[in-house]
Amino acid sequence: MSLSDELRDELASIAPPRRCCRLAELSALCHAAGTWHLHGHAELSVHLDLQSPSAARRAFALLRDLGVTSEIRTYPRHAFDRATRYQLHVDVDSAAAEVFREAGVLSPTGAPLSAPPKRVTGRSCCRGAYLRGALLGAGSLSGPRSPHLELRATGPEGAHAIVAAAAGEGIPLKTIERRTHTAAYAKSGEAIADLLAVAGASETALRLDEHAVVAATRSEANRLANADEANVKRTVLAAQRQLEAIRQLDVDRLPAKLREIAVLRVKHPALSLADLAERCRPTISKAAAHHRMAELARRAEGGGGGAPRTNSPLVITHSDPLTPNGV
């Protein structure tokens, strides 16, 4: 079962107790899935074309609760899968016409309206019912990875009405013009979850939220793992450079502080500078350890103060500037 089917099944189980909410839900169903037919003698009928049996049952029960008689018919869709579609046929008599006018589907003169008047979605509960009807009538949801929610309407005015109802609850939607219809849509996981929660599909909304949390946690874990790996690589490379510098020096001739850090690096090539600093006696800061390593590197490059390793014995001549008075 697709996520769209699960969503419709969850929404179809909701029966709002207030008449205003039932009228708002009927209004959205008609504007999303309704087709009007004018017959001879000015007779009017409407067909609600629905995709799932649960949505058809919900629409049938909704019309019955409002005092409107309908008939459910089925037909195979003209596509490669030949999926079954469901149609509710309503012959609009005087009683049904009054209900449709109250729901903002028909004008006072009996003409079909492309969008409901503002009074239909004036309350927060009615906006939720209107969004629920739009989802039942022609809504589709994909996900939970890369979620995409789309609510089709019979015309641009109907799509803008859906956007306005969602905006009244602080949920941003956009519209898109297609060849056969106009749709309101959202791609943000947060916006989709909020809209589903307002429409009453709390389980589906929680499922999307749960996936978003897991995905964010996994992403953060991968980021931290990558950062740790990069830090380890930098530490290893720095330790290798330090060892190469130390190998070029005669460690025994180094000053005591430099000799101490050099010996510790040779003994513990995998430790970080912070760990080496803690092993010094007395303990020094990481910055001090870094300074000593930098001094070792400078001396290895020929900066003086610590003689490079040599196989010949050390000889002090009279011209050696380190010898007092040339002696």
N, C-alpha and C positions, 0 to 999 in steps of 0.2 A: 504494500500500500504506500502510495506517495505521500509526501508531507502535506500536499494540498488536500488530499482525501482525508488525512487524519485531522487537519484543521477544520474542514467542513463538518466532519462527524462530531467534533467537540462543540462547534458553534451551534449545530442543529439540536443539541440537547438542551439549549438554553431557551426558556420560555418566559419572557419578561412579564411581570404581573400588571404593569401599568399600561393603560390603553395608548397613551402618547408614545411609548416606546414601541409598541406593536405597530402603530401607524408609521413610525419612522423606519422600522425594519421593512415593512411592506413597500414603502416609498423607494427605498434603496433597491429592493429586489426588482421592482418594475423598471427603474431607471438603469439597472445594470443588465437585466436579462429579459426585459419585456419587449414584445412586438405588438403593435396595435393594428387592428384590422377593421376597416369600415365596410359593412355589408349593405345590401339593399334595404330600403326603408329606414335609412339612418341608424341601423343597428351596429353597435360597436362591441368588439371583443378584444381580449388581450391574451397573449400566449407568453408564459414564463418558461424560457428554455434553460434547463438546469442540467448540470453534469453528473451529479451524484444522487443516488436514491435518498440519502439522508437529507440533502437540501430540498429535494422534492417533497418529502414527508413533512419537513418543517414548514415549507411554504403552504402546503395543503392545510396543515393544522392552524397556521396563522390566519389564512383566509376564513377558515371555518369559525375560529374564535371571534372574528370581526363580522360574522354574519354573511359571508360571501361564499356562494357555491362554486366549486371548481371540479374539474375532471382531469385525472392524470393519464397521460398517454406516453407511450415509449416509441422510439424509432432508432435505427442504427445510424451512426454518424457516417457521413460520406468521406471516409478517410481509410487509410490502409488497415487500421486496427479494427474498424467497424464497431467501435465502442457504442454502448447503449446510451442514448440521451433521454431525458425526461422532460415532458412538456405539461404544464398546467394550463388548461383552457378555461377561460372565464368569459361567459356571456354577460356583458355589462347591462344589467337591468337598473331600475331606479335605485334600489337599495345598494347595489354594488357601486353605482355611480356616486352615491353620497359618500361611501367609504373612501373611494379613490380621490374624491375632492378633498375630503378631510386629511388624507395622507399626502396631499400635494402632488398627486399624479395627474389629475384632471383639473382643468380650469373651471371657473364657475359656469362657463358656457358649454362645458363638456369636451373641450379640446385637450389632447394629451400635452403635458408639460415636459420639457426636456430637462428640467431641474426643479427641485422642490423649493417652495418659498422658505424664507428664513425661519418662520415660526415652527417648521417641522423639526429643525435641529437646534432650536433655541436653548434647550436644556442640555446639561452634560450627559444625563442618562440617555437622552434621545440621540445625541451625537454618537454615543457608543452603540446604540441599536442600529443607527443608520450605517455605520461602518461594518457592523456584523452582517446586515443585509447585503451590503455590497460584496463582502467576502463570500457569502453563501451564493450570491447570484453569479458572479463572474470574477472571483478572486483566484489567484494562483500564488503559491509560495514554494520556493526552492531553497535548499540548504540542507543541514545547518552550515556547512562550509560555503563561503561566499553567498550569503543569503540574498534573495531577491524577492520582493513582494510586488505584485501588480494587481490592480483592481480596474477591470474594464468597465466602460460605460457606453451607452448607445450613442453618445455625442459629446462634443467638447464641454457643453454646459454641465452635463452629468459628471464628467471627470473633475471639473472645477468645484462642483458641489462636494465631492468626496474630499478634495484638498482642503476646502473651507472647513468641513466637519473635523478633519484631523487637526487643522491649525487651531481650532477652538479648544483642543485638548493639548496644545503645545507640541504637536507632532508634525515635522516638516515633510511634505510630499511634493513630488514634481509630476508634471504631466508630459505625455509623449503622444504625438500624432502618428497613427499607423494607417495602413491602407484601408482597413475596414472598420476601425474603431479608434477611440481615444482612451487612454489609460492613465491612471494615477499610479505612481510607483515609488518605491523606496529601496535603497541598497544598503543603507546603514543598519547594522545589526541592532543598535540601540533604538533607532526609530521604529524598526519592524517589531521588536519586542514590546515597545510601548504601545503601538497601535493594537497588537494582538491582545495585550492586557486590557486596554480600554474596551475592545470588542467582546471581551469575556473569555478569550482563549488563553487562560492562565497557564495551562499545562504546556502548550506549544511555546508560549513566551518563555517559560522557565527552561525548556529544552534548548532554545536558542541562547539564552543567557548562560546556561551551563556550558555549552560548547564554546561560547566566547571566552568564558573564564578559563577553561582548560587550554584553549588555544593561546591566550595571553600568558598563562603560566608556562606553557611549553616554550613559547617564544622567549620569555625572560630567562628560562633555564638554559636554552641554547645560547643566548647572548652571554650569560655569565660563564658558561663552559668555554665559549670561544675566547672571552676575555682572559679567563684563567690560562688557557692554552697559550695565548699570545704573551702573557706575563712570564710563563715558564720558559718560552722560547727566548724572550729578551734576557731573562736571568742566566740561562745557559750560555748564550752568546757573550754576554758581559763577562761571565766567569772564564770562558775560554780566552778572551782577550787579556784578562788579568793574569791568567796562568802563563800565557805567552810572554807577557811583560816581565813576570817574575823570573822565568827561566833565563832571561837575558841578563839578570843581575846576580851579583855575588851577595846572597842574602846575609851572610855572616858579617859583612861590612856595612850593612844598613844601620841607621839609627834604631834604637830599641823599639820605638812605636811602629816604624815601618816594618821592621823585622817581624814583630808580633803579628801584624795583619797579613804579611806575606806567608808566614808559616801556617796560619790558620786557613788561608785560601788553598794552599797546597794540600793540607790535610783534609779539608772539606770542600772539594770543588763544586758540589751541588747546592751548597747553602747560599741563601740570599745575603745581601749586605747587612740587612737588619739582624739576621741570625749570627753573622760573624761579629757584628758590633756587640751583641750580648755575650759572646764568648771571650771578648777582650777583658783583661784585668788591669785596671778597673774597667767596668762596662762603659762603653762609649755610645754616642748617638749614631744613627744611620748616616747622618750628614758627615760626621767625623770620619766614619769608615770610608765613605765615598771620597772624602778629601785625601785620605791616606792612599787609597787605590789610585787616584788621579796623580798623586806625587810619584808613586811607583812607575806609572806609565810614562810620566815625564822623564824620569831618570833613565828608563829603558830606552827612550828615544835619544838619549845623549845629553840630557839637561844637566848632568853633573850631580855631585853629592853622594852618589852610590855607584861605584865602579862596575862596569859590565864584567861578566865572567870572562876569565882569560886563563889559558893553560900555562902562561909564563909567570914566574914569581914577581911579586910587587917590588919594584926598586925605586927608592927615593933619591933623587939627584940633588945637587946643590941649587939647581935652577927651579926646583919644585916650589911653587908659591905657597904650598901648605906648610913648608918647613920654616920655622922662625929664623930670620936673619940669614937665610940661605945655608944653614948648617944642618 
